[in-house]
Amino acid sequence: MFGFKKSDHYRMNGKQFEEMKEFYTKLGFSDAQVKKLCKSCFKADIRKDDSVPYKANWTFYRNSDFSGGAPGFFSGKNANAVGRGVARTFTAPVEEVEDGLAADECMPLMRASAMPMETAMAGAAPMGMAMPSPEPMPSSEPFEPMNTAETHTARENELQSPLDNAQAIFSANVNTASWTYLRSKIARHQTIDTSFVRIEEIINSYQYDLPAPKNDELFSISAESGVCSWDKEKELLFLGFKGKKANKNCRQNLVLLVDVSGSMEDEWILTQMSMAAIISKLKAGDTLSIISYSDRTTTVVKQLECSNSDKCVDAILAVDGIGGCTYGSQGLSDAYEFLQETYDENANNRVFIFTDGDFNFGITSEGGLEEFILKKRETGIYLSIVGYGENNFKDNKMEALARNGNGNYTFVSNPADILDNLSDKLISNLITIAKDVKISVELNPAFVSEYRLLGYDVRKLTQQEFHDTEKAADGIGSEHNVAAVIELKRGKAQKQHKSRYVSVMAENGGDEIAFVEVHYKSPEGENLVMTRSVTLKELSESENKNIPAVSLMASFGLMVKDSKYKGSMTKTQLLNMTSELMNTLKIDEPEPFSHFDIIRQYAVSH
């Protein structure tokens, strides 16, 4: 591999540059702070250049000046890692590596920002001879790298008879990564990989009109029903869970853990913007620490008191993008250890990790990361994951970390995602009001002949897991909305699978069509239970004000997933449902990247 001089700048279209300035201004930074943030990113200059195409996808590449001279060859632990145009030596000792690559096995990757391998090798001189100076690198968009993105593959929930399987049991979900990743694909007119589509995250990404909890309850449970838009013979049962409003004055003790490995190079501008969105919400009394990691970890700032926003901005600007491998498990271990040492019982102690999930050094397997983070959740420290990237995006590892680590997980592909999830909804994602939230919905076979839970395919739980107080599950934050949609067919259930010893007959339990049971823990760890009966009378008298929106989100999810259960749903019907809901909400034109805008784009152009 050839050595590079350190790249000195990003080149950005003037329109893009103005959008970035507007973004920082919208967050409330002063003119001087905006100027600083727009001047550099991870110690690289940002330059306006209108000869550069406008990049609606907000992915940027640093200019790398190729250094002439003899090539630098790899040799054991002293191999040079080329990432972001910076040569670096691996320093992590082999004995610390668990299930990933050893330091002397971790071969550096030729990033998309550098020239293709065949271009770099063209004209290379034999060993020991001087190499002629190469042609300057083209300034056009880099080649499309190989797609090595990963996600879970889970079978969709099947139709069930309540006499065979009376309960739909699942972990609550507040993640939105699948939705934001999906809307990025649609906005860019790119092919959608259906394995990345999690219908519950699409449904949960919309803000429904749910009642606030009463009295001292941690969250409320509401129910509505309406006609199923893709199968007129069925109906939808909508269950909405809304968390209580927490004390927003809760002190924050945060560690921002930043992946500065080579695979993140194209995402560093968005990463810096994400960090800025978080610190814009911090106040006097809050503390901020920043740790960066690639093949080793670096502490950028320790326990910075956030009353001085200038110092917070300077802390972000002190992060250096260095390239190399991704020692994510060590970065997480160091961040947790640091927060344990500085743990504040009266604060929200949380790690924010900014990464594409490409952990290729240390603990790298999904199972290994789950086991690792399950131990860390016992510390009382929470985890928030902000994901980036496209062709190298490891969705499965980030989702597993969030699900098992008292965490939540979102995806960022543009400033709109950042403003939505790391500014507007930050308090909801920061303050957890209920941990390990597990939900059971039992259907009455006297009124329901068959049913199917939409989504939650990777969050299904067994009866044993539901009652196991040690089983990890997602939490609910301040004023978080959690929605569950069950497609059902009215009528008396028939047993589909015969049993020699068990015979269960449907009995009319009065007016009750469903029974909801929620197991969860308070932030202090107390095991609690909430139950709620759903009656036919309640459903018939409900205003059903959320049904049009949840029906649209569910229909869209089934379509983009290309589900075998999408029934009669068509793109034309999606357009009509979108227009009807917009008229009801008195919306003339949808905002860019909103649900209505993305659904219309999908229906028209995909």
C-alpha positions as CSV (number, residue, x, y, z in Angstrom):
1,M,0.0,0.0,0.0
2,F,1.3,3.5,-0.7
3,G,1.7,6.3,1.8
4,F,-0.2,9.5,1.7
5,K,0.5,13.0,3.0
6,K,-2.1,14.1,5.5
7,S,-5.1,15.5,3.6
8,D,-5.7,19.1,4.4
9,H,-9.3,19.8,3.4
10,Y,-12.8,18.9,2.4
11,R,-14.2,20.6,-0.7
12,M,-17.9,21.5,-0.5
13,N,-20.4,23.0,-2.9
14,G,-21.4,26.5,-1.9
15,K,-25.0,25.6,-1.5
16,Q,-24.0,22.7,0.8
17,F,-21.8,25.0,2.8
18,E,-24.7,27.5,3.4
19,E,-26.9,24.6,4.5
20,M,-24.3,23.6,7.0
21,K,-24.1,27.2,8.4
22,E,-27.9,27.3,8.7
23,F,-27.8,23.9,10.5
24,Y,-25.4,25.2,13.2
25,T,-27.3,28.5,13.5
26,K,-30.6,26.6,14.0
27,L,-29.0,24.8,16.9
28,G,-28.4,28.1,18.6
29,F,-24.6,28.5,18.2
30,S,-23.2,32.0,18.0
31,D,-21.9,33.5,14.8
32,A,-18.3,33.0,16.0
33,Q,-19.0,29.4,16.9
34,V,-20.7,28.7,13.6
35,K,-17.7,30.1,11.8
36,K,-15.4,27.8,13.7
37,L,-17.6,24.7,13.1
38,C,-17.8,25.5,9.4
39,K,-14.1,26.1,9.0
40,S,-12.9,22.6,9.9
41,C,-13.9,19.1,10.6
42,F,-11.8,16.7,12.6
43,K,-8.8,19.0,12.1
44,A,-9.3,19.2,8.3
45,D,-10.2,22.5,6.6
46,I,-13.5,22.8,4.9
47,R,-13.4,24.8,1.7
48,K,-16.2,26.2,-0.5
49,D,-15.8,25.1,-4.1
50,D,-18.7,25.4,-6.5
51,S,-16.9,23.2,-9.0
52,V,-17.8,20.3,-6.6
53,P,-21.3,18.8,-7.3
54,Y,-24.0,19.5,-4.7
55,K,-24.3,16.3,-2.7
56,A,-27.8,15.8,-1.5
57,N,-26.8,12.6,0.3
58,W,-24.4,14.6,2.5
59,T,-21.4,12.3,2.1
60,F,-18.1,14.1,1.7
61,Y,-14.6,13.0,0.8
62,R,-11.4,14.6,1.8
63,N,-8.8,15.5,-0.8
64,S,-5.7,13.4,-0.4
65,D,-2.4,14.4,-1.9
66,F,-0.6,11.3,-3.0
67,S,3.0,11.3,-1.9
68,G,5.6,10.2,-4.3
69,G,8.6,8.1,-3.5
70,A,9.0,4.5,-2.6
71,P,5.9,2.5,-1.5
72,G,5.5,1.7,2.1
73,F,5.1,-2.1,2.6
74,F,3.4,-3.9,5.5
75,S,5.4,-5.7,8.1
76,G,3.8,-7.3,11.2
77,K,2.6,-5.0,13.9
78,N,4.3,-2.0,12.3
79,A,2.1,-2.1,9.3
80,N,0.9,1.3,8.2
81,A,-2.8,1.9,8.1
82,V,-3.9,4.3,5.4
83,G,-7.2,6.0,6.2
84,R,-8.3,9.5,5.4
85,G,-4.9,10.1,3.9
86,V,-3.0,9.7,7.2
87,A,-0.4,7.0,7.7
88,R,-0.7,5.4,11.2
89,T,0.9,2.5,13.1
90,F,-1.2,-0.1,14.9
91,T,-0.4,-0.1,18.6
92,A,-3.0,-2.4,20.2
93,P,-1.2,-5.4,21.7
94,V,-2.2,-8.8,20.3
95,E,-3.0,-10.3,23.7
96,E,-5.8,-7.8,24.2
97,V,-7.6,-9.0,21.1
98,E,-10.5,-11.3,21.8
99,D,-12.5,-12.7,18.8
100,G,-11.5,-10.2,16.0
101,L,-8.3,-9.8,14.0
102,A,-4.9,-9.7,15.7
103,A,-3.1,-6.4,15.2
104,D,-0.7,-7.8,12.7
105,E,-3.6,-9.4,10.7
106,C,-5.7,-6.2,10.5
107,M,-5.0,-5.1,6.9
108,P,-5.8,-1.5,6.2
109,L,-8.5,-0.9,3.6
110,M,-8.3,1.3,0.6
111,R,-11.1,3.8,1.3
112,A,-13.5,5.1,-1.3
113,S,-11.8,8.5,-0.9
114,A,-8.6,7.2,-2.3
115,M,-8.0,6.0,-5.8
116,P,-9.1,2.5,-6.9
117,M,-6.4,-0.2,-6.4
118,E,-5.8,-0.8,-10.1
119,T,-5.2,3.0,-10.5
120,A,-2.8,3.1,-7.6
121,M,-0.8,0.2,-8.9
122,A,-0.6,1.4,-12.5
123,G,3.0,2.2,-13.4
124,A,4.3,0.9,-10.1
125,A,8.1,0.3,-10.2
126,P,9.7,-3.0,-9.3
127,M,10.8,-3.5,-5.7
128,G,13.7,-1.2,-4.7
129,M,13.4,1.1,-7.7
130,A,12.1,4.7,-7.6
131,M,8.5,5.0,-8.6
132,P,7.5,7.8,-11.1
133,S,5.2,10.5,-9.7
134,P,1.6,9.5,-10.3
135,E,-1.0,11.5,-12.1
136,P,-3.1,13.7,-9.8
137,M,-6.2,12.1,-8.4
138,P,-9.4,13.0,-10.1
139,S,-11.8,15.3,-8.2
140,S,-14.9,13.5,-9.4
141,E,-17.1,11.3,-7.2
142,P,-15.2,8.2,-6.1
143,F,-16.0,4.7,-7.4
144,E,-18.8,2.8,-5.7
145,P,-17.3,0.5,-3.1
146,M,-18.3,-3.1,-2.6
147,N,-21.5,-3.5,-0.5
148,T,-20.6,-5.2,2.8
149,A,-23.5,-3.9,4.8
150,E,-25.0,-6.4,7.3
151,T,-28.4,-6.7,9.1
152,H,-30.5,-9.3,10.8
153,T,-32.6,-11.7,8.8
154,A,-35.7,-12.6,10.6
155,R,-38.8,-14.4,9.4
156,E,-42.0,-12.3,9.5
157,N,-44.6,-13.1,12.1
158,E,-47.2,-15.6,10.9
159,L,-51.0,-15.6,11.2
160,Q,-52.0,-17.3,14.5
161,S,-55.1,-18.7,16.0
162,P,-55.6,-17.5,19.6
163,L,-56.4,-21.1,20.5
164,D,-52.9,-22.2,19.4
165,N,-51.0,-19.1,20.5
166,A,-53.0,-16.6,22.5
167,Q,-50.3,-14.1,23.1
168,A,-48.1,-11.8,21.0
169,I,-45.1,-11.1,23.2
170,F,-42.3,-8.7,22.3
171,S,-39.8,-6.2,23.5
172,A,-40.8,-2.5,23.3
173,N,-39.0,-0.5,20.6
174,V,-38.1,3.2,20.3
175,N,-35.4,2.8,17.7
176,T,-35.7,4.7,14.4
177,A,-32.6,3.5,12.5
178,S,-34.5,1.4,10.0
179,W,-36.8,4.3,9.1
180,T,-34.0,6.9,8.7
181,Y,-31.9,4.4,6.7
182,L,-34.9,3.6,4.5
183,R,-35.8,7.2,3.8
184,S,-32.2,7.9,2.8
185,K,-32.4,5.1,0.2
186,I,-35.6,6.4,-1.2
187,A,-34.5,10.0,-1.3
188,R,-31.4,8.9,-3.2
189,H,-33.5,6.7,-5.6
190,Q,-31.4,3.7,-4.6
191,T,-32.4,0.0,-4.4
192,I,-34.0,-1.0,-1.1
193,D,-32.6,-4.1,0.6
194,T,-35.8,-5.4,2.3
195,S,-33.8,-7.1,5.1
196,F,-33.1,-3.6,6.5
197,V,-36.8,-2.9,6.8
198,R,-38.2,-3.3,10.3
199,I,-41.9,-2.4,10.1
200,E,-42.2,-1.6,13.8
201,E,-39.5,1.1,13.5
202,I,-41.4,2.7,10.6
203,I,-44.6,2.7,12.7
204,N,-42.9,4.0,15.8
205,S,-41.1,6.8,13.9
206,Y,-44.4,8.7,13.5
207,Q,-45.6,10.9,16.4
208,Y,-49.1,9.8,17.3
209,D,-51.6,11.7,19.4
210,L,-51.5,9.6,22.6
211,P,-52.8,10.5,26.1
212,A,-50.3,11.4,28.8
213,P,-50.0,9.0,31.7
214,K,-52.3,9.7,34.7
215,N,-51.2,10.2,38.3
216,D,-48.0,8.4,39.1
217,E,-48.1,5.9,36.2
218,L,-44.9,5.7,34.2
219,F,-46.7,5.4,30.9
220,S,-50.3,5.2,29.5
221,I,-51.8,2.5,27.3
222,S,-54.5,3.4,24.7
223,A,-56.3,1.4,22.1
224,E,-58.1,2.0,18.8
225,S,-59.4,-0.1,15.9
226,G,-60.2,0.4,12.3
227,V,-60.5,-1.3,8.9
228,C,-57.3,-3.0,7.6
229,S,-56.3,-1.0,4.5
230,W,-54.7,-4.1,2.7
231,D,-57.4,-6.6,3.6
232,K,-61.0,-5.3,4.0
233,E,-62.0,-8.6,5.8
234,K,-59.8,-7.8,8.7
235,E,-59.3,-4.9,11.1
236,L,-56.4,-3.3,12.8
237,L,-55.9,-3.1,16.6
238,F,-53.7,-0.2,17.5
239,L,-52.1,0.0,20.9
240,G,-50.2,3.1,21.9
241,F,-47.9,3.4,24.9
242,K,-46.7,6.9,26.0
243,G,-44.0,7.5,28.5
244,K,-44.4,10.2,31.2
245,K,-42.7,13.5,31.0
246,A,-39.5,13.3,32.9
247,N,-37.6,16.0,34.7
248,K,-35.7,17.8,32.0
249,N,-33.4,19.4,34.5
250,C,-31.8,16.0,35.1
251,R,-28.0,16.5,35.0
252,Q,-26.2,14.8,32.1
253,N,-22.9,13.0,32.5
254,L,-22.0,12.0,28.9
255,V,-19.2,10.4,27.1
256,L,-19.2,10.9,23.3
257,L,-17.3,7.9,21.8
258,V,-16.3,8.7,18.3
259,D,-15.2,6.1,15.7
260,V,-12.4,7.8,13.7
261,S,-11.3,4.6,11.8
262,G,-10.8,4.6,8.1
263,S,-14.3,3.2,7.3
264,M,-15.9,6.3,8.8
265,E,-14.0,8.9,6.8
266,D,-16.8,9.8,4.5
267,E,-19.1,10.4,7.5
268,W,-17.0,12.6,9.6
269,I,-18.7,15.9,8.7
270,L,-22.1,14.4,9.7
271,T,-20.5,13.0,12.8
272,Q,-19.2,16.4,13.9
273,M,-22.6,17.9,13.2
274,S,-24.2,15.1,15.3
275,M,-21.9,15.9,18.2
276,A,-22.7,19.6,17.9
277,A,-26.4,18.8,18.1
278,I,-26.0,17.1,21.4
279,I,-23.7,19.7,23.0
280,S,-26.1,22.4,21.9
281,K,-28.6,20.9,24.4
282,L,-26.2,20.7,27.3
283,K,-26.3,23.3,30.1
284,A,-24.4,24.4,33.2
285,G,-24.0,21.5,35.6
286,D,-23.8,18.9,32.7
287,T,-20.4,17.2,32.1
288,L,-19.0,16.1,28.8
289,S,-16.1,13.8,27.9
290,I,-14.9,12.8,24.4
291,I,-13.0,9.6,23.5
292,S,-12.0,8.7,20.0
293,Y,-11.0,5.3,18.8
294,S,-9.6,3.5,15.7
295,D,-6.9,0.9,16.3
296,R,-6.5,2.5,19.8
297,T,-8.4,4.9,22.0
298,T,-7.6,8.5,22.7
299,T,-9.1,10.7,25.4
300,V,-9.8,14.1,23.8
301,V,-11.4,15.8,26.8
302,K,-12.3,14.7,30.3
303,Q,-15.3,15.9,32.4
304,L,-15.7,19.2,30.7
305,E,-18.2,21.3,32.6
306,C,-20.7,22.6,30.0
307,S,-21.5,26.1,31.2
308,N,-19.0,27.4,28.7
309,S,-20.3,26.6,25.2
310,D,-17.1,27.9,23.5
311,K,-15.1,25.2,25.3
312,C,-17.6,22.5,24.2
313,V,-17.2,23.6,20.6
314,D,-13.4,23.6,21.0
315,A,-13.6,20.1,22.4
316,I,-15.4,18.8,19.3
317,L,-12.9,20.5,17.0
318,A,-10.1,18.8,18.9
319,V,-11.2,15.4,17.6
320,D,-8.8,14.2,14.9
321,G,-9.7,11.8,12.1
322,I,-6.8,9.4,11.9
323,G,-7.9,6.2,10.0
324,G,-7.0,2.7,10.7
325,C,-8.9,-0.3,12.1
326,T,-12.0,-0.2,14.3
327,Y,-11.3,-1.4,17.9
328,G,-14.9,-0.7,18.9
329,S,-15.0,-3.1,21.8
330,Q,-12.0,-1.4,23.4
331,G,-13.5,2.0,22.8
332,L,-16.7,1.0,24.5
333,S,-14.8,-0.7,27.3
334,D,-12.8,2.5,27.9
335,A,-15.9,4.7,27.8
336,Y,-17.8,2.5,30.3
337,E,-14.8,2.4,32.6
338,F,-14.4,6.1,32.5
339,L,-18.1,6.7,33.3
340,Q,-17.9,4.1,36.2
341,E,-15.1,6.2,37.7
342,T,-17.0,9.4,37.3
343,Y,-20.5,7.9,37.9
344,D,-23.0,10.5,39.2
345,E,-26.0,9.0,41.0
346,N,-28.0,12.1,40.4
347,A,-27.3,12.3,36.7
348,N,-28.0,10.5,33.5
349,N,-24.8,8.6,32.9
350,R,-24.7,7.7,29.2
351,V,-22.3,6.7,26.4
352,F,-23.1,8.0,22.9
353,I,-21.2,6.0,20.2
354,F,-20.9,7.4,16.7
355,T,-20.0,4.6,14.3
356,D,-20.8,2.5,11.2
357,G,-20.6,-0.6,13.4
358,D,-17.7,-2.1,11.4
359,F,-15.9,-3.5,14.4
360,N,-13.0,-5.4,12.7
361,F,-10.6,-5.4,15.7
362,G,-11.1,-6.9,19.2
363,I,-14.6,-8.3,19.8
364,T,-16.2,-8.3,16.4
365,S,-18.9,-11.0,16.2
366,E,-22.5,-10.1,17.0
367,G,-22.8,-12.7,19.7
368,G,-19.5,-11.6,21.3
369,L,-20.7,-8.0,21.3
370,E,-24.1,-9.0,22.9
371,E,-22.3,-10.9,25.7
372,F,-19.9,-7.9,26.2
373,I,-22.7,-5.3,26.4
374,L,-24.9,-7.4,28.6
375,K,-22.2,-7.2,31.3
376,K,-21.9,-3.5,30.8
377,R,-25.6,-2.8,31.3
378,E,-25.2,-4.0,34.9
379,T,-23.2,-0.8,35.6
380,G,-26.4,1.4,35.3
381,I,-24.9,3.3,32.4
382,Y,-27.1,3.8,29.3
383,L,-26.0,3.5,25.7
384,S,-27.1,5.5,22.6
385,I,-25.9,4.5,19.2
386,V,-25.8,6.9,16.2
387,G,-25.2,4.9,13.0
388,Y,-23.7,6.1,9.7
389,G,-22.6,4.8,6.4
390,E,-24.1,2.8,3.5
391,N,-22.1,0.0,1.8
392,N,-20.2,-0.8,5.0
393,F,-23.1,-0.3,7.5
394,K,-23.3,-3.0,10.2
395,D,-26.9,-2.6,11.3
396,N,-27.1,-6.0,13.0
397,K,-24.2,-5.2,15.4
398,M,-25.6,-1.7,16.3
399,E,-29.1,-3.0,16.8
400,A,-27.8,-5.9,19.0
401,L,-25.8,-3.5,21.1
402,A,-28.7,-1.1,21.7
403,R,-31.2,-4.0,22.5
404,N,-28.9,-5.6,25.0
405,G,-27.2,-2.5,26.5
406,N,-30.0,-0.3,28.0
407,G,-29.8,1.6,24.8
408,N,-31.4,3.2,21.8
409,Y,-30.3,3.4,18.2
410,T,-30.8,5.8,15.3
411,F,-29.3,6.3,11.9
412,V,-28.0,9.5,10.4
413,S,-27.6,10.3,6.7
414,N,-28.2,14.0,6.5
415,P,-28.8,17.1,8.7
416,A,-32.6,16.4,8.9
417,D,-31.9,13.1,10.6
418,I,-29.7,14.9,13.1
419,L,-32.2,17.6,13.9
420,D,-34.9,15.1,14.3
421,N,-33.2,12.5,16.5
422,L,-30.4,14.3,18.2
423,S,-32.0,17.7,18.8
424,D,-35.8,17.7,18.8
425,K,-36.1,14.2,20.4
426,L,-32.8,14.3,22.4
427,I,-34.4,14.5,25.8
428,S,-36.6,11.5,25.0
429,N,-33.5,9.6,24.1
430,L,-31.5,10.8,27.0
431,I,-33.8,10.2,30.0
432,T,-35.0,6.6,30.5
433,I,-38.2,6.3,32.6
434,A,-38.7,2.5,32.3
435,K,-36.1,-0.2,31.5
436,D,-36.5,-3.7,30.1
437,V,-40.1,-3.1,28.8
438,K,-41.7,-6.3,27.6
439,I,-45.3,-6.4,26.3
440,S,-47.8,-9.2,26.0
441,V,-51.1,-8.9,24.1
442,E,-53.5,-11.8,24.7
443,L,-56.4,-12.1,22.2
444,N,-59.8,-13.5,23.2
445,P,-60.6,-16.5,21.0
446,A,-64.3,-15.7,21.5
447,F,-64.0,-12.6,19.3
448,V,-60.7,-13.1,17.3
449,S,-60.4,-16.0,14.9
450,E,-56.8,-15.2,13.8
451,Y,-54.3,-12.4,14.3
452,R,-50.8,-11.3,13.3
453,L,-48.4,-8.9,15.0
454,L,-46.8,-6.4,12.5
455,G,-43.1,-6.2,12.8
456,Y,-41.1,-6.9,16.0
457,D,-39.8,-9.9,14.2
458,V,-36.4,-9.6,15.9
459,R,-37.9,-8.6,19.2
460,K,-40.3,-11.6,19.7
461,L,-40.1,-13.1,23.2
462,T,-41.1,-16.5,24.7
463,Q,-43.3,-16.8,27.7
464,Q,-40.2,-17.7,29.7
465,E,-38.3,-14.6,28.5
466,F,-41.4,-12.4,29.3
467,H,-41.4,-13.5,32.9
468,D,-37.6,-13.6,33.3
469,T,-36.7,-10.4,35.1
470,E,-33.1,-10.7,34.0
471,K,-34.0,-10.8,30.3
472,A,-32.8,-7.7,28.5
473,A,-35.3,-5.6,26.6
474,D,-35.6,-2.0,25.3
475,G,-36.5,0.9,27.5
476,I,-38.8,3.8,27.1
477,G,-37.7,7.4,27.5
478,S,-39.4,10.6,28.5
479,E,-42.6,11.1,26.5
480,H,-41.6,8.3,24.1
481,N,-44.3,6.9,21.9
482,V,-44.4,3.1,21.4
483,A,-46.9,1.6,19.0
484,A,-48.0,-1.9,18.3
485,V,-50.3,-2.9,15.5
486,I,-52.1,-6.2,15.3
487,E,-54.0,-7.3,12.2
488,L,-56.9,-9.5,13.2
489,K,-60.0,-11.2,11.9
490,R,-63.2,-11.1,14.0
491,G,-65.0,-14.4,14.7
492,K,-64.7,-17.4,17.0
493,A,-61.3,-19.1,16.8
494,Q,-60.9,-22.7,15.8
495,K,-57.9,-24.7,17.0
496,Q,-55.6,-25.3,14.0
497,H,-53.2,-27.8,15.6
498,K,-54.6,-30.8,17.4
499,S,-53.3,-32.0,20.7
500,R,-53.7,-35.4,22.3
501,Y,-54.0,-34.0,25.9
502,V,-54.9,-30.4,25.6
503,S,-58.2,-29.1,24.5
504,V,-59.0,-25.4,25.0
505,M,-62.4,-24.1,24.1
506,A,-63.1,-20.4,23.4
507,E,-65.1,-18.8,26.2
508,N,-66.7,-15.4,26.1
509,G,-64.9,-13.4,28.7
510,G,-67.5,-10.7,28.8
511,D,-66.7,-7.7,26.6
512,E,-62.9,-8.1,26.6
513,I,-61.3,-8.6,23.2
514,A,-57.7,-8.2,24.4
515,F,-55.6,-8.2,27.6
516,V,-52.4,-6.2,27.7
517,E,-49.7,-6.9,30.3
518,V,-46.4,-5.0,30.5
519,H,-43.4,-6.1,32.6
520,Y,-40.7,-3.4,33.1
521,K,-38.2,-2.0,35.6
522,S,-38.1,1.4,37.1
523,P,-34.8,3.3,36.5
524,E,-33.8,2.2,40.0
525,G,-34.2,-1.5,39.0
526,E,-37.6,-2.3,40.7
527,N,-39.6,-5.0,38.9
528,L,-43.1,-3.6,38.0
529,V,-46.2,-4.8,36.1
530,M,-49.0,-2.9,34.4
531,T,-52.1,-4.5,33.0
532,R,-54.9,-3.1,30.8
533,S,-58.1,-4.7,29.4
534,V,-59.3,-3.7,26.0
535,T,-63.1,-4.0,25.5
536,L,-65.3,-4.0,22.5
537,K,-67.3,-1.1,23.9
538,E,-64.1,1.0,24.2
539,L,-63.1,0.3,20.6
540,S,-66.5,1.1,19.3
541,E,-66.6,4.5,21.2
542,S,-63.1,5.5,20.3
543,E,-62.4,8.5,18.1
544,N,-59.8,6.4,16.3
545,K,-57.8,9.5,15.5
546,N,-54.5,7.6,15.1
547,I,-55.8,4.9,12.8
548,P,-55.4,6.8,9.5
549,A,-51.7,7.5,10.3
550,V,-50.8,4.1,11.7
551,S,-52.6,2.4,8.8
552,L,-50.5,4.5,6.3
553,M,-47.2,3.7,8.1
554,A,-48.0,0.0,8.3
555,S,-49.1,-0.1,4.7
556,F,-45.9,1.6,3.6
557,G,-43.8,-0.8,5.7
558,L,-45.5,-3.8,4.2
559,M,-44.9,-2.4,0.7
560,V,-41.2,-1.5,1.1
561,K,-40.5,-4.8,2.8
562,D,-42.3,-6.6,-0.1
563,S,-44.2,-8.6,2.6
564,K,-46.2,-11.6,1.6
565,Y,-48.9,-10.1,3.8
566,K,-49.2,-6.8,1.9
567,G,-52.5,-8.1,0.4
568,S,-54.2,-5.7,-2.0
569,M,-52.1,-2.7,-1.1
570,T,-50.7,-0.8,-4.1
571,K,-48.6,2.3,-4.6
572,T,-51.6,4.2,-6.0
573,Q,-53.5,3.4,-2.8
574,L,-50.5,4.6,-0.8
575,L,-50.6,7.9,-2.6
576,N,-54.4,8.2,-2.0
577,M,-54.0,7.5,1.7
578,T,-51.1,10.0,2.0
579,S,-53.2,12.7,0.3
580,E,-56.2,12.0,2.6
581,L,-54.2,12.2,5.8
582,M,-52.5,15.4,4.6
583,N,-55.9,16.9,3.9
584,T,-57.1,15.9,7.4
585,L,-54.0,17.5,8.9
586,K,-54.3,20.6,6.7
587,I,-50.9,20.0,5.1
588,D,-50.6,21.5,1.6
589,E,-47.0,20.4,0.8
590,P,-45.0,17.9,2.8
591,E,-41.7,18.9,4.3
592,P,-38.6,17.3,2.8
593,F,-37.7,14.0,4.4
594,S,-41.0,13.9,6.3
595,H,-43.1,10.7,6.2
596,F,-45.4,12.1,3.6
597,D,-42.6,13.3,1.4
598,I,-40.8,9.9,1.5
599,I,-43.9,7.8,1.0
600,R,-44.9,9.9,-2.0
601,Q,-41.4,9.6,-3.5
602,Y,-41.5,5.9,-3.0
603,A,-44.9,5.5,-4.6
604,V,-44.0,7.6,-7.6
605,S,-40.4,6.7,-8.4
606,H,-39.6,3.2,-6.9
